Amino acid sequence: MTGVSGGSGVPVDGPTALASAYFQSYSVIGLLALVGVLFVAVAFGAGRLLRPVVPTPEKLLTYECGVDPVGEGWAHTQVRYYVYAFLYVIFAVDSIFLFPWATVFAAPGYGATTLVEMFIFLGFLAVGLLYAWKKGVLAWA
């Protein structure tokens, strides 16, 4: 039974109170995001106003480990290094999903379902790794 405040007949709890609490929690998140964006904008604006601006030809050169640049700015880089980095990022991010899974797996009522879902997830990862191995992506030379 819903609560009634005094004799007025106005319900204390109900759909409007639930919606109000729901949107109030999101308004806190929105306010925090707005404060974060404003903080970054103020920091960048203050940096732009306070920094000295004295452009010289030396400052406009490309800086590379303290050595003056020689030749063109284009260099050939092997694509396979990007593939290794990409595979690392994929598996590092996917491993992050294992930690929440471990906490949900311990909760009562979620054990079998969570276990099956995680093995499906790990199966997709294994298929991706097998595909990369079969294509020769993991061969260093």
Backbone torsions as a table, in degrees:
resi	resn	phi	psi	omega
1	MET	NA	136.7	-180.0
2	THR	-78.0	147.9	-179.6
3	GLY	-74.8	147.0	179.1
4	VAL	-120.2	130.0	-178.5
5	SER	-83.0	112.2	178.3
6	GLY	59.8	-136.5	179.0
7	GLY	-110.0	13.0	-175.3
8	SER	-75.7	-21.2	-179.9
9	GLY	82.3	6.8	178.8
10	VAL	-88.7	122.0	-178.7
11	PRO	-67.7	138.1	179.3
12	VAL	-78.9	-41.4	178.0
13	ASP	-117.1	157.3	-178.1
14	GLY	161.9	-168.0	-177.6
15	PRO	-61.5	-37.4	-178.7
16	THR	-70.0	-37.9	177.9
17	ALA	-67.8	-38.4	178.9
18	LEU	-66.1	-43.3	178.8
19	ALA	-66.0	-37.9	178.7
20	SER	-62.8	-44.4	178.6
21	ALA	-65.7	-37.1	-179.9
22	TYR	-63.3	-49.5	-178.4
23	PHE	-73.5	-25.7	176.7
24	GLN	-67.0	-37.6	178.2
25	SER	-66.2	-36.6	177.3
26	TYR	-74.4	-27.7	177.5
27	SER	-67.8	-32.2	176.1
28	VAL	-65.7	-42.1	178.3
29	ILE	-65.3	-42.3	178.3
30	GLY	-63.9	-40.7	178.0
31	LEU	-64.5	-41.3	177.9
32	LEU	-64.2	-40.4	177.2
33	ALA	-64.7	-40.6	178.5
34	LEU	-63.9	-42.4	177.2
35	VAL	-62.4	-40.0	178.0
36	GLY	-63.8	-44.1	179.2
37	VAL	-64.9	-42.1	178.4
38	LEU	-64.5	-38.8	178.7
39	PHE	-61.8	-45.4	179.3
40	VAL	-65.2	-42.0	-179.8
41	ALA	-64.3	-41.6	178.2
42	VAL	-65.9	-40.7	179.6
43	ALA	-63.4	-45.3	178.4
44	PHE	-66.5	-39.9	178.5
45	GLY	-64.0	-42.0	178.4
46	ALA	-65.6	-39.4	177.7
47	GLY	-63.3	-39.9	179.5
48	ARG	-67.8	-36.7	-179.3
49	LEU	-75.9	-32.5	-172.3
50	LEU	-93.4	-17.7	-175.9
51	ARG	-77.0	148.5	174.5
52	PRO	-79.2	140.0	179.9
53	VAL	-117.1	99.0	178.2
54	VAL	-134.1	82.4	-178.4
55	PRO	-73.3	134.3	174.7
56	THR	-129.6	161.1	178.8
57	PRO	-59.4	-33.3	179.6
58	GLU	-67.4	-37.2	-179.9
59	LYS	-70.8	-24.2	-178.4
60	LEU	-87.1	-5.5	176.7
61	LEU	-73.5	154.5	174.7
62	THR	-71.6	129.3	-179.1
63	TYR	-98.4	126.8	-179.2
64	GLU	-139.8	92.6	175.2
65	CYS	58.5	31.3	177.5
66	GLY	80.0	3.8	-178.7
67	VAL	-105.6	135.9	177.2
68	ASP	-64.4	136.8	-179.2
69	PRO	-67.8	138.8	179.6
70	VAL	-128.0	133.7	177.3
71	GLY	82.9	-158.0	-177.5
72	GLU	-79.9	163.5	178.6
73	GLY	-84.7	-6.7	-178.8
74	TRP	-91.8	134.3	176.5
75	ALA	-132.4	143.4	178.7
76	HIS	-81.7	127.2	177.8
77	THR	-123.9	137.8	179.4
78	GLN	-67.0	133.7	-178.8
79	VAL	-68.2	-27.1	-175.6
80	ARG	-63.3	-26.4	177.7
81	TYR	-66.8	-36.6	175.7
82	TYR	-67.5	-35.2	178.7
83	VAL	-65.8	-42.7	176.4
84	TYR	-60.4	-43.7	179.2
85	ALA	-64.8	-40.3	179.7
86	PHE	-64.7	-44.1	177.5
87	LEU	-63.3	-39.3	178.2
88	TYR	-62.3	-45.6	-179.2
89	VAL	-63.4	-41.4	179.3
90	ILE	-59.4	-49.0	-176.6
91	PHE	-74.6	-28.7	175.9
92	ALA	-69.2	-42.9	178.9
93	VAL	-68.1	-40.4	179.3
94	ASP	-65.4	-33.3	178.4
95	SER	-68.4	-24.2	176.5
96	ILE	-64.5	-30.8	179.1
97	PHE	-71.0	-15.7	179.9
98	LEU	-73.7	-28.1	-178.2
99	PHE	-69.2	-47.7	174.8
100	PRO	-63.1	-33.3	178.0
101	TRP	-60.9	-41.2	-179.3
102	ALA	-64.3	-36.2	179.0
103	THR	-74.0	-37.0	178.2
104	VAL	-71.7	-33.9	-179.7
105	PHE	-61.8	-32.9	-179.1
106	ALA	-78.0	-16.9	-178.9
107	ALA	-72.2	142.7	-179.5
108	PRO	-66.7	137.8	177.6
109	GLY	90.8	-5.8	-177.9
110	TYR	-114.1	-2.4	-170.8
111	GLY	-55.5	-63.0	-173.6
112	ALA	-66.9	-44.3	-179.1
113	THR	-62.6	-45.3	-179.5
114	THR	-65.4	-38.6	179.2
115	LEU	-63.2	-44.3	179.5
116	VAL	-64.9	-43.9	179.5
117	GLU	-62.4	-39.7	-178.6
118	MET	-70.9	-35.1	177.0
119	PHE	-69.9	-31.9	173.0
120	ILE	-64.1	-44.4	178.2
121	PHE	-60.3	-47.7	179.0
122	LEU	-66.0	-29.8	175.5
123	GLY	-64.4	-42.2	175.7
124	PHE	-61.9	-40.5	177.4
125	LEU	-64.0	-41.0	179.9
126	ALA	-65.8	-39.1	177.5
127	VAL	-63.8	-42.0	177.8
128	GLY	-63.2	-41.4	178.2
129	LEU	-67.1	-40.5	177.7
130	LEU	-64.3	-39.8	177.3
131	TYR	-62.8	-44.5	178.8
132	ALA	-63.8	-38.8	179.3
133	TRP	-67.7	-43.4	179.8
134	LYS	-66.1	-32.8	178.6
135	LYS	-77.6	-7.0	178.9
136	GLY	83.3	14.8	-178.4
137	VAL	-69.7	-30.4	-175.9
138	LEU	-86.4	-1.3	176.2
139	ALA	-79.6	124.2	-173.9
140	TRP	-69.8	-41.1	-175.7
141	ALA	-91.2	NA	NA
